[in-house]
Amino acid sequence: MLSPNHPILESPVIFEKTVIPDEFTLLCWNIHKENLKKNFLPMIFSLKKEHSLDLILLQEARFSKALFSVAGFSFIAAANLYISRYLSGVITAANAHPLSSQYKMSLAREAFITTRKNTLVTIYPFKDQTLLMVVNIHAINFRSFAWYQWELSRLGSLIKLHRGPVVLAGDFNCWKKTRKNFLDSFTRSLNLEHARPRFSKYIKNWFGFRLDRVYSRDLVLVDVQALDCKLFSDHNPIIARFVRQEM
């Protein structure tokens, strides 16, 4: 296991639209490094078509410099691990090319395996040039509560500075009451609302706490659901549809 020298990987080609539509749909999924299986690509294309996806947020995805697109979408990937010729980390793909991107590698390392976690922040324009911030997170797992607080607080400073709609989504590893309570307080302080899915029983549950979550600010939630899909990961995808608030 090696830390990547260059954590950011960017799609070589700009695909499709240049702006995010005012009403958009996203998929959020911890894919557990299974996205290179041959059946994954047809499935993600099928989900894209069925749900009219505009954004795809993957955590614990595998990729290499040969990756051209994700289901025909332009992408930004932020790796936290390099092993056996492949990178692993978070990927945000969209039908619009981001205006900017940055990664936030955790300062903490996971116990035993000593790997870091990575979070990817991308900025996309709407038609009127209002900016959407998308934060794709795979939170630190096997470290102390103090580290969990610290790593999320680093993100909070960034989100507070953004003037415009925000989506914060991913695997929060909030498997303990202290973590869940802090996450609730943290998101409230940023005026982020939890999109609570239909069929929430399908969301990965550990010690009675659901790990995968989607939060938003300055957006109206149209619909959100968790899908039952056990072909690739022990997590299931969440699909959420939002529309911009009237300004």
PyRosetta script that sets phi, psi and omega in degrees:
from pyrosetta import init, pose_from_sequence

init()
pose = pose_from_sequence("MLSPNHPILESPVIFEKTVIPDEFTLLCWNIHKENLKKNFLPMIFSLKKEHSLDLILLQEARFSKALFSVAGFSFIAAANLYISRYLSGVITAANAHPLSSQYKMSLAREAFITTRKNTLVTIYPFKDQTLLMVVNIHAINFRSFAWYQWELSRLGSLIKLHRGPVVLAGDFNCWKKTRKNFLDSFTRSLNLEHARPRFSKYIKNWFGFRLDRVYSRDLVLVDVQALDCKLFSDHNPIIARFVRQEM")
pose.set_psi(1, 131.8)
pose.set_omega(1, -177.4)
pose.set_phi(2, -135.5)
pose.set_psi(2, 144.7)
pose.set_omega(2, 171.7)
pose.set_phi(3, -75.5)
pose.set_psi(3, 136.3)
pose.set_omega(3, -178.3)
pose.set_phi(4, -69.8)
pose.set_psi(4, 141.2)
pose.set_omega(4, 177.4)
pose.set_phi(5, -70.8)
pose.set_psi(5, -35.0)
pose.set_omega(5, -179.4)
pose.set_phi(6, -127.1)
pose.set_psi(6, 93.0)
pose.set_omega(6, -171.9)
pose.set_phi(7, -65.3)
pose.set_psi(7, -28.4)
pose.set_omega(7, -175.1)
pose.set_phi(8, -91.1)
pose.set_psi(8, 131.9)
pose.set_omega(8, 173.9)
pose.set_phi(9, -126.9)
pose.set_psi(9, 130.4)
pose.set_omega(9, -175.4)
pose.set_phi(10, -118.4)
pose.set_psi(10, 141.4)
pose.set_omega(10, 177.1)
pose.set_phi(11, -53.9)
pose.set_psi(11, 134.9)
pose.set_omega(11, -178.0)
pose.set_phi(12, -74.0)
pose.set_psi(12, -14.5)
pose.set_omega(12, -175.6)
pose.set_phi(13, -133.0)
pose.set_psi(13, 144.0)
pose.set_omega(13, 174.8)
pose.set_phi(14, -87.5)
pose.set_psi(14, 125.3)
pose.set_omega(14, -174.9)
pose.set_phi(15, -108.2)
pose.set_psi(15, 150.0)
pose.set_omega(15, 166.6)
pose.set_phi(16, 52.5)
pose.set_psi(16, -130.2)
pose.set_omega(16, -169.9)
pose.set_phi(17, -77.5)
pose.set_psi(17, 167.9)
pose.set_omega(17, 178.0)
pose.set_phi(18, -110.4)
pose.set_psi(18, -4.6)
pose.set_omega(18, 178.0)
pose.set_phi(19, -133.8)
pose.set_psi(19, 157.0)
pose.set_omega(19, 173.9)
pose.set_phi(20, -84.2)
pose.set_psi(20, 132.9)
pose.set_omega(20, 178.7)
pose.set_phi(21, -66.7)
pose.set_psi(21, 155.6)
pose.set_omega(21, -178.8)
pose.set_phi(22, -62.3)
pose.set_psi(22, -29.1)
pose.set_omega(22, 171.2)
pose.set_phi(23, -113.4)
pose.set_psi(23, 120.1)
pose.set_omega(23, -173.3)
pose.set_phi(24, -138.5)
pose.set_psi(24, 157.6)
pose.set_omega(24, -179.0)
pose.set_phi(25, -124.1)
pose.set_psi(25, 136.4)
pose.set_omega(25, 178.4)
pose.set_phi(26, -124.0)
pose.set_psi(26, 152.5)
pose.set_omega(26, 172.0)
pose.set_phi(27, -115.9)
pose.set_psi(27, 134.0)
pose.set_omega(27, 178.5)
pose.set_phi(28, -125.1)
pose.set_psi(28, 127.8)
pose.set_omega(28, -172.3)
pose.set_phi(29, -157.3)
pose.set_psi(29, 123.5)
pose.set_omega(29, 166.8)
pose.set_phi(30, -81.2)
pose.set_psi(30, 108.4)
pose.set_omega(30, -169.8)
pose.set_phi(31, -93.0)
pose.set_psi(31, -3.3)
pose.set_omega(31, 170.8)
pose.set_phi(32, 57.6)
pose.set_psi(32, 39.0)
pose.set_omega(32, 176.8)
pose.set_phi(33, 63.4)
pose.set_psi(33, 22.6)
pose.set_omega(33, -176.6)
pose.set_phi(34, -103.0)
pose.set_psi(34, 6.4)
pose.set_omega(34, -173.9)
pose.set_phi(35, -75.8)
pose.set_psi(35, -5.8)
pose.set_omega(35, 176.7)
pose.set_phi(36, -92.9)
pose.set_psi(36, -3.3)
pose.set_omega(36, 175.1)
pose.set_phi(37, -64.4)
pose.set_psi(37, 147.4)
pose.set_omega(37, -171.1)
pose.set_phi(38, -63.2)
pose.set_psi(38, -26.4)
pose.set_omega(38, -178.0)
pose.set_phi(39, -86.4)
pose.set_psi(39, -6.3)
pose.set_omega(39, -176.9)
pose.set_phi(40, -70.3)
pose.set_psi(40, -44.5)
pose.set_omega(40, -175.7)
pose.set_phi(41, -60.7)
pose.set_psi(41, -48.1)
pose.set_omega(41, 176.2)
pose.set_phi(42, -58.9)
pose.set_psi(42, -36.4)
pose.set_omega(42, -179.7)
pose.set_phi(43, -66.5)
pose.set_psi(43, -44.8)
pose.set_omega(43, -177.1)
pose.set_phi(44, -68.6)
pose.set_psi(44, -34.0)
pose.set_omega(44, 173.9)
pose.set_phi(45, -64.0)
pose.set_psi(45, -40.8)
pose.set_omega(45, 179.5)
pose.set_phi(46, -64.5)
pose.set_psi(46, -43.5)
pose.set_omega(46, 177.7)
pose.set_phi(47, -64.8)
pose.set_psi(47, -38.5)
pose.set_omega(47, 178.5)
pose.set_phi(48, -60.2)
pose.set_psi(48, -44.9)
pose.set_omega(48, -178.8)
pose.set_phi(49, -70.9)
pose.set_psi(49, -46.4)
pose.set_omega(49, -175.9)
pose.set_phi(50, -63.3)
pose.set_psi(50, -38.8)
pose.set_omega(50, -174.5)
pose.set_phi(51, -106.8)
pose.set_psi(51, 5.4)
pose.set_omega(51, -179.7)
pose.set_phi(52, 52.3)
pose.set_psi(52, 54.2)
pose.set_omega(52, -176.1)
pose.set_phi(53, -67.9)
pose.set_psi(53, 142.2)
pose.set_omega(53, 173.7)
pose.set_phi(54, -114.2)
pose.set_psi(54, -23.3)
pose.set_omega(54, -179.3)
pose.set_phi(55, -138.3)
pose.set_psi(55, 139.6)
pose.set_omega(55, 175.5)
pose.set_phi(56, -127.2)
pose.set_psi(56, 119.1)
pose.set_omega(56, 179.2)
pose.set_phi(57, -113.9)
pose.set_psi(57, 116.0)
pose.set_omega(57, 180.0)
pose.set_phi(58, -114.5)
pose.set_psi(58, 140.2)
pose.set_omega(58, 171.3)
pose.set_phi(59, -116.3)
pose.set_psi(59, 152.7)
pose.set_omega(59, -179.0)
pose.set_phi(60, 53.2)
pose.set_psi(60, 44.6)
pose.set_omega(60, 178.1)
pose.set_phi(61, -94.2)
pose.set_psi(61, 152.0)
pose.set_omega(61, 174.4)
pose.set_phi(62, -103.9)
pose.set_psi(62, 144.1)
pose.set_omega(62, 179.7)
pose.set_phi(63, -161.5)
pose.set_psi(63, 168.1)
pose.set_omega(63, 177.3)
pose.set_phi(64, -140.9)
pose.set_psi(64, 176.4)
pose.set_omega(64, 179.6)
pose.set_phi(65, -67.2)
pose.set_psi(65, -11.9)
pose.set_omega(65, 177.7)
pose.set_phi(66, -81.9)
pose.set_psi(66, -7.6)
pose.set_omega(66, -179.0)
pose.set_phi(67, -65.7)
pose.set_psi(67, 126.5)
pose.set_omega(67, -174.9)
pose.set_phi(68, -99.2)
pose.set_psi(68, -40.9)
pose.set_omega(68, 179.3)
pose.set_phi(69, -160.1)
pose.set_psi(69, 172.6)
pose.set_omega(69, 172.7)
pose.set_phi(70, -120.8)
pose.set_psi(70, 104.7)
pose.set_omega(70, -178.2)
pose.set_phi(71, 55.9)
pose.set_psi(71, 36.0)
pose.set_omega(71, 179.6)
pose.set_phi(72, 82.5)
pose.set_psi(72, 3.8)
pose.set_omega(72, 179.8)
pose.set_phi(73, -98.6)
pose.set_psi(73, 146.2)
pose.set_omega(73, 166.8)
pose.set_phi(74, -64.2)
pose.set_psi(74, 148.5)
pose.set_omega(74, -175.8)
pose.set_phi(75, -143.3)
pose.set_psi(75, 159.7)
pose.set_omega(75, 165.5)
pose.set_phi(76, -125.3)
pose.set_psi(76, 134.4)
pose.set_omega(76, 178.3)
pose.set_phi(77, -122.7)
pose.set_psi(77, 142.0)
pose.set_omega(77, 177.7)
pose.set_phi(78, -124.9)
pose.set_psi(78, 111.8)
pose.set_omega(78, -174.7)
pose.set_phi(79, -90.0)
pose.set_psi(79, 148.6)
pose.set_omega(79, 170.9)
pose.set_phi(80, -119.9)
pose.set_psi(80, -4.7)
pose.set_omega(80, -173.5)
pose.set_phi(81, -150.4)
pose.set_psi(81, 139.9)
pose.set_omega(81, 173.7)
pose.set_phi(82, -127.4)
pose.set_psi(82, 121.3)
pose.set_omega(82, -178.7)
pose.set_phi(83, -154.4)
pose.set_psi(83, 136.4)
pose.set_omega(83, 175.9)
pose.set_phi(84, 52.2)
pose.set_psi(84, 47.8)
pose.set_omega(84, 176.0)
pose.set_phi(85, 73.7)
pose.set_psi(85, -1.3)
pose.set_omega(85, -177.5)
pose.set_phi(86, -119.1)
pose.set_psi(86, 147.1)
pose.set_omega(86, 171.5)
pose.set_phi(87, -94.1)
pose.set_psi(87, 157.5)
pose.set_omega(87, 176.9)
pose.set_phi(88, -140.0)
pose.set_psi(88, 141.9)
pose.set_omega(88, -179.8)
pose.set_phi(89, 168.3)
pose.set_psi(89, -145.7)
pose.set_omega(89, -178.7)
pose.set_phi(90, -106.8)
pose.set_psi(90, 146.0)
pose.set_omega(90, 178.3)
pose.set_phi(91, -129.7)
pose.set_psi(91, 132.5)
pose.set_omega(91, 170.4)
pose.set_phi(92, -118.5)
pose.set_psi(92, 119.4)
pose.set_omega(92, 179.8)
pose.set_phi(93, -117.9)
pose.set_psi(93, 147.8)
pose.set_omega(93, -175.3)
pose.set_phi(94, -153.5)
pose.set_psi(94, 162.5)
pose.set_omega(94, 174.8)
pose.set_phi(95, -84.6)
pose.set_psi(95, 12.9)
pose.set_omega(95, 173.9)
pose.set_phi(96, -136.9)
pose.set_psi(96, 145.1)
pose.set_omega(96, 178.0)
pose.set_phi(97, -82.3)
pose.set_psi(97, 135.1)
pose.set_omega(97, -177.0)
pose.set_phi(98, -68.9)
pose.set_psi(98, 146.7)
pose.set_omega(98, 174.2)
pose.set_phi(99, -73.5)
pose.set_psi(99, -32.1)
pose.set_omega(99, 179.2)
pose.set_phi(100, -157.2)
pose.set_psi(100, 162.5)
pose.set_omega(100, 176.7)
pose.set_phi(101, -152.4)
pose.set_psi(101, 152.0)
pose.set_omega(101, 173.5)
pose.set_phi(102, -153.3)
pose.set_psi(102, 153.4)
pose.set_omega(102, 177.7)
pose.set_phi(103, -113.8)
pose.set_psi(103, 153.7)
pose.set_omega(103, 176.5)
pose.set_phi(104, -124.9)
pose.set_psi(104, 91.9)
pose.set_omega(104, 176.8)
pose.set_phi(105, -72.2)
pose.set_psi(105, 135.1)
pose.set_omega(105, -179.6)
pose.set_phi(106, -64.5)
pose.set_psi(106, 145.6)
pose.set_omega(106, 173.5)
pose.set_phi(107, -78.1)
pose.set_psi(107, -31.5)
pose.set_omega(107, 178.0)
pose.set_phi(108, -77.3)
pose.set_psi(108, 149.0)
pose.set_omega(108, 174.0)
pose.set_phi(109, -111.6)
pose.set_psi(109, 144.4)
pose.set_omega(109, 178.1)
pose.set_phi(110, -62.6)
pose.set_psi(110, 143.1)
pose.set_omega(110, 176.5)
pose.set_phi(111, -62.7)
pose.set_psi(111, 147.2)
pose.set_omega(111, 175.7)
pose.set_phi(112, 73.6)
pose.set_psi(112, -55.2)
pose.set_omega(112, -176.1)
pose.set_phi(113, -91.4)
pose.set_psi(113, -11.2)
pose.set_omega(113, 173.0)
pose.set_phi(114, 55.1)
pose.set_psi(114, 27.4)
pose.set_omega(114, 176.0)
pose.set_phi(115, -94.3)
pose.set_psi(115, 154.2)
pose.set_omega(115, 175.3)
pose.set_phi(116, -90.9)
pose.set_psi(116, 171.5)
pose.set_omega(116, 171.3)
pose.set_phi(117, -112.9)
pose.set_psi(117, 155.9)
pose.set_omega(117, -179.9)
pose.set_phi(118, -126.7)
pose.set_psi(118, 146.0)
pose.set_omega(118, 175.1)
pose.set_phi(119, -124.8)
pose.set_psi(119, 138.6)
pose.set_omega(119, -176.6)
pose.set_phi(120, -115.0)
pose.set_psi(120, 130.1)
pose.set_omega(120, 178.8)
pose.set_phi(121, -117.2)
pose.set_psi(121, 119.8)
pose.set_omega(121, 179.1)
pose.set_phi(122, -123.8)
pose.set_psi(122, 149.6)
pose.set_omega(122, -179.6)
pose.set_phi(123, -120.2)
pose.set_psi(123, 126.9)
pose.set_omega(123, -179.3)
pose.set_phi(124, -124.0)
pose.set_psi(124, 145.0)
pose.set_omega(124, 177.3)
pose.set_phi(125, -89.2)
pose.set_psi(125, 146.8)
pose.set_omega(125, 163.0)
pose.set_phi(126, -89.0)
pose.set_psi(126, 176.2)
pose.set_omega(126, -175.8)
pose.set_phi(127, -59.3)
pose.set_psi(127, -36.8)
pose.set_omega(127, -179.0)
pose.set_phi(128, -87.0)
pose.set_psi(128, 10.2)
pose.set_omega(128, 178.3)
pose.set_phi(129, 75.3)
pose.set_psi(129, 7.1)
pose.set_omega(129, 165.3)
pose.set_phi(130, -61.4)
pose.set_psi(130, 145.4)
pose.set_omega(130, -172.4)
pose.set_phi(131, -106.9)
pose.set_psi(131, 131.9)
pose.set_omega(131, 175.4)
pose.set_phi(132, -100.1)
pose.set_psi(132, 124.4)
pose.set_omega(132, 173.3)
pose.set_phi(133, -95.7)
pose.set_psi(133, 128.2)
pose.set_omega(133, 177.4)
pose.set_phi(134, -117.6)
pose.set_psi(134, 119.7)
pose.set_omega(134, -179.1)
pose.set_phi(135, -112.3)
pose.set_psi(135, 113.4)
pose.set_omega(135, -177.0)
pose.set_phi(136, -105.1)
pose.set_psi(136, 110.4)
pose.set_omega(136, -169.2)
pose.set_phi(137, -119.0)
pose.set_psi(137, 140.8)
pose.set_omega(137, 163.6)
pose.set_phi(138, -125.0)
pose.set_psi(138, 99.4)
pose.set_omega(138, -168.8)
pose.set_phi(139, -71.9)
pose.set_psi(139, 156.1)
pose.set_omega(139, 177.2)
pose.set_phi(140, -58.6)
pose.set_psi(140, 143.2)
pose.set_omega(140, -170.6)
pose.set_phi(141, -111.3)
pose.set_psi(141, -78.1)
pose.set_omega(141, -171.4)
pose.set_phi(142, -90.9)
pose.set_psi(142, 61.3)
pose.set_omega(142, 171.5)
pose.set_phi(143, -136.1)
pose.set_psi(143, 174.9)
pose.set_omega(143, -174.0)
pose.set_phi(144, -66.1)
pose.set_psi(144, 162.6)
pose.set_omega(144, 175.9)
pose.set_phi(145, -60.5)
pose.set_psi(145, -36.4)
pose.set_omega(145, 179.3)
pose.set_phi(146, -60.8)
pose.set_psi(146, -41.5)
pose.set_omega(146, 177.2)
pose.set_phi(147, -66.2)
pose.set_psi(147, -39.6)
pose.set_omega(147, 178.6)
pose.set_phi(148, -59.1)
pose.set_psi(148, -46.8)
pose.set_omega(148, 177.3)
pose.set_phi(149, -59.5)
pose.set_psi(149, -46.1)
pose.set_omega(149, -175.9)
pose.set_phi(150, -63.3)
pose.set_psi(150, -45.2)
pose.set_omega(150, -177.1)
pose.set_phi(151, -65.6)
pose.set_psi(151, -41.0)
pose.set_omega(151, 177.2)
pose.set_phi(152, -67.8)
pose.set_psi(152, -37.8)
pose.set_omega(152, -179.3)
pose.set_phi(153, -62.9)
pose.set_psi(153, -32.8)
pose.set_omega(153, 175.9)
pose.set_phi(154, -60.6)
pose.set_psi(154, -39.0)
pose.set_omega(154, 177.9)
pose.set_phi(155, -69.8)
pose.set_psi(155, -36.9)
pose.set_omega(155, -178.2)
pose.set_phi(156, -57.4)
pose.set_psi(156, -39.7)
pose.set_omega(156, 179.7)
pose.set_phi(157, -60.8)
pose.set_psi(157, -37.4)
pose.set_omega(157, -179.6)
pose.set_phi(158, -71.6)
pose.set_psi(158, -44.6)
pose.set_omega(158, -178.0)
pose.set_phi(159, -65.2)
pose.set_psi(159, -37.9)
pose.set_omega(159, -179.6)
pose.set_phi(160, -60.2)
pose.set_psi(160, -32.7)
pose.set_omega(160, -177.0)
pose.set_phi(161, -76.6)
pose.set_psi(161, -16.6)
pose.set_omega(161, -175.7)
pose.set_phi(162, -80.0)
pose.set_psi(162, 131.8)
pose.set_omega(162, 176.6)
pose.set_phi(163, -106.0)
pose.set_psi(163, 97.9)
pose.set_omega(163, -178.2)
pose.set_phi(164, 149.5)
pose.set_psi(164, 179.9)
pose.set_omega(164, -179.2)
pose.set_phi(165, -62.6)
pose.set_psi(165, 150.4)
pose.set_omega(165, -178.9)
pose.set_phi(166, -135.6)
pose.set_psi(166, 139.6)
pose.set_omega(166, 165.7)
pose.set_phi(167, -120.6)
pose.set_psi(167, 127.1)
pose.set_omega(167, 174.8)
pose.set_phi(168, -120.1)
pose.set_psi(168, 116.7)
pose.set_omega(168, -173.1)
pose.set_phi(169, -149.4)
pose.set_psi(169, 154.1)
pose.set_omega(169, 176.1)
pose.set_phi(170, 149.2)
pose.set_psi(170, -155.7)
pose.set_omega(170, 178.6)
pose.set_phi(171, -101.0)
pose.set_psi(171, 110.0)
pose.set_omega(171, -173.4)
pose.set_phi(172, -92.3)
pose.set_psi(172, -4.0)
pose.set_omega(172, -179.8)
pose.set_phi(173, 45.0)
pose.set_psi(173, 44.2)
pose.set_omega(173, -178.8)
pose.set_phi(174, -95.7)
pose.set_psi(174, 65.8)
pose.set_omega(174, -170.9)
pose.set_phi(175, -95.5)
pose.set_psi(175, 14.7)
pose.set_omega(175, -178.9)
pose.set_phi(176, -141.0)
pose.set_psi(176, 149.0)
pose.set_omega(176, -174.5)
pose.set_phi(177, -58.3)
pose.set_psi(177, -40.2)
pose.set_omega(177, 179.9)
pose.set_phi(178, -62.9)
pose.set_psi(178, -39.5)
pose.set_omega(178, 178.0)
pose.set_phi(179, -67.0)
pose.set_psi(179, -46.1)
pose.set_omega(179, -179.5)
pose.set_phi(180, -61.2)
pose.set_psi(180, -44.0)
pose.set_omega(180, 180.0)
pose.set_phi(181, -63.7)
pose.set_psi(181, -40.8)
pose.set_omega(181, 178.8)
pose.set_phi(182, -66.6)
pose.set_psi(182, -41.5)
pose.set_omega(182, 178.9)
pose.set_phi(183, -60.2)
pose.set_psi(183, -42.0)
pose.set_omega(183, 177.1)
pose.set_phi(184, -59.5)
pose.set_psi(184, -46.0)
pose.set_omega(184, -179.5)
pose.set_phi(185, -66.6)
pose.set_psi(185, -42.1)
pose.set_omega(185, -179.9)
pose.set_phi(186, -60.6)
pose.set_psi(186, -48.5)
pose.set_omega(186, -177.9)
pose.set_phi(187, -69.1)
pose.set_psi(187, -37.4)
pose.set_omega(187, 176.4)
pose.set_phi(188, -61.3)
pose.set_psi(188, -39.6)
pose.set_omega(188, -178.9)
pose.set_phi(189, -64.3)
pose.set_psi(189, -21.8)
pose.set_omega(189, 179.7)
pose.set_phi(190, -102.2)
pose.set_psi(190, 8.4)
pose.set_omega(190, -178.4)
pose.set_phi(191, 59.1)
pose.set_psi(191, 34.1)
pose.set_omega(191, 177.7)
pose.set_phi(192, -94.8)
pose.set_psi(192, 133.8)
pose.set_omega(192, -179.7)
pose.set_phi(193, -104.0)
pose.set_psi(193, 137.1)
pose.set_omega(193, 179.5)
pose.set_phi(194, -78.7)
pose.set_psi(194, 124.9)
pose.set_omega(194, 174.0)
pose.set_phi(195, -85.3)
pose.set_psi(195, 104.8)
pose.set_omega(195, -173.9)
pose.set_phi(196, -90.4)
pose.set_psi(196, 114.2)
pose.set_omega(196, -169.6)
pose.set_phi(197, -74.8)
pose.set_psi(197, 149.8)
pose.set_omega(197, 160.4)
pose.set_phi(198, -65.7)
pose.set_psi(198, 151.1)
pose.set_omega(198, -179.2)
pose.set_phi(199, 59.2)
pose.set_psi(199, 41.8)
pose.set_omega(199, -176.3)
pose.set_phi(200, -64.5)
pose.set_psi(200, -15.5)
pose.set_omega(200, 177.8)
pose.set_phi(201, -61.6)
pose.set_psi(201, -18.9)
pose.set_omega(201, -179.5)
pose.set_phi(202, -83.3)
pose.set_psi(202, -9.4)
pose.set_omega(202, -179.3)
pose.set_phi(203, -74.9)
pose.set_psi(203, 139.4)
pose.set_omega(203, -179.6)
pose.set_phi(204, -55.2)
pose.set_psi(204, 126.6)
pose.set_omega(204, -174.9)
pose.set_phi(205, -120.5)
pose.set_psi(205, 130.4)
pose.set_omega(205, 178.8)
pose.set_phi(206, -134.9)
pose.set_psi(206, 123.0)
pose.set_omega(206, -177.3)
pose.set_phi(207, 55.1)
pose.set_psi(207, 30.2)
pose.set_omega(207, 177.4)
pose.set_phi(208, 87.4)
pose.set_psi(208, 6.3)
pose.set_omega(208, -178.7)
pose.set_phi(209, -120.3)
pose.set_psi(209, 132.8)
pose.set_omega(209, -179.7)
pose.set_phi(210, -81.6)
pose.set_psi(210, 129.6)
pose.set_omega(210, -171.1)
pose.set_phi(211, -88.1)
pose.set_psi(211, -37.9)
pose.set_omega(211, -172.5)
pose.set_phi(212, -92.0)
pose.set_psi(212, 130.6)
pose.set_omega(212, -172.1)
pose.set_phi(213, -147.1)
pose.set_psi(213, 154.6)
pose.set_omega(213, 174.7)
pose.set_phi(214, -128.9)
pose.set_psi(214, 126.7)
pose.set_omega(214, 176.4)
pose.set_phi(215, -121.2)
pose.set_psi(215, 155.5)
pose.set_omega(215, 179.2)
pose.set_phi(216, -148.1)
pose.set_psi(216, 161.0)
pose.set_omega(216, 174.6)
pose.set_phi(217, -140.3)
pose.set_psi(217, 139.8)
pose.set_omega(217, 179.5)
pose.set_phi(218, 59.2)
pose.set_psi(218, 32.6)
pose.set_omega(218, 175.5)
pose.set_phi(219, -136.4)
pose.set_psi(219, 148.9)
pose.set_omega(219, 176.3)
pose.set_phi(220, -100.5)
pose.set_psi(220, 124.9)
pose.set_omega(220, 179.0)
pose.set_phi(221, -77.2)
pose.set_psi(221, 122.6)
pose.set_omega(221, 177.7)
pose.set_phi(222, -90.2)
pose.set_psi(222, -45.4)
pose.set_omega(222, -179.4)
pose.set_phi(223, -164.7)
pose.set_psi(223, 150.3)
pose.set_omega(223, 174.1)
pose.set_phi(224, -150.0)
pose.set_psi(224, 137.5)
pose.set_omega(224, -179.7)
pose.set_phi(225, -147.7)
pose.set_psi(225, 153.2)
pose.set_omega(225, 171.6)
pose.set_phi(226, -103.2)
pose.set_psi(226, 136.5)
pose.set_omega(226, -178.9)
pose.set_phi(227, -97.8)
pose.set_psi(227, 150.7)
pose.set_omega(227, 175.0)
pose.set_phi(228, -93.4)
pose.set_psi(228, 101.6)
pose.set_omega(228, -174.5)
pose.set_phi(229, -145.2)
pose.set_psi(229, 98.3)
pose.set_omega(229, -174.1)
pose.set_phi(230, -105.7)
pose.set_psi(230, 14.5)
pose.set_omega(230, -174.9)
pose.set_phi(231, -72.3)
pose.set_psi(231, -28.1)
pose.set_omega(231, -169.7)
pose.set_phi(232, -122.8)
pose.set_psi(232, -26.5)
pose.set_omega(232, -169.0)
pose.set_phi(233, -147.1)
pose.set_psi(233, 160.1)
pose.set_omega(233, 172.1)
pose.set_phi(234, -83.4)
pose.set_psi(234, 0.2)
pose.set_omega(234, 170.7)
pose.set_phi(235, -104.4)
pose.set_psi(235, 157.6)
pose.set_omega(235, 175.4)
pose.set_phi(236, -114.2)
pose.set_psi(236, 153.3)
pose.set_omega(236, 179.1)
pose.set_phi(237, -74.8)
pose.set_psi(237, 149.0)
pose.set_omega(237, 170.5)
pose.set_phi(238, -112.5)
pose.set_psi(238, 133.9)
pose.set_omega(238, 177.7)
pose.set_phi(239, -119.3)
pose.set_psi(239, 124.0)
pose.set_omega(239, -177.2)
pose.set_phi(240, -127.7)
pose.set_psi(240, 138.1)
pose.set_omega(240, 177.8)
pose.set_phi(241, -115.7)
pose.set_psi(241, 130.4)
pose.set_omega(241, -177.4)
pose.set_phi(242, -126.4)
pose.set_psi(242, 156.7)
pose.set_omega(242, 169.3)
pose.set_phi(243, -131.5)
pose.set_psi(243, 145.1)
pose.set_omega(243, 180.0)
pose.set_phi(244, -64.4)
pose.set_psi(244, 143.0)
pose.set_omega(244, 173.1)
pose.set_phi(245, -69.1)
pose.set_psi(245, 151.3)
pose.set_omega(245, 173.4)
pose.set_phi(246, -65.4)
pose.set_psi(246, 128.4)
pose.set_omega(246, -178.5)
pose.set_phi(247, -89.4)
pose.dump_pdb("model.pdb")
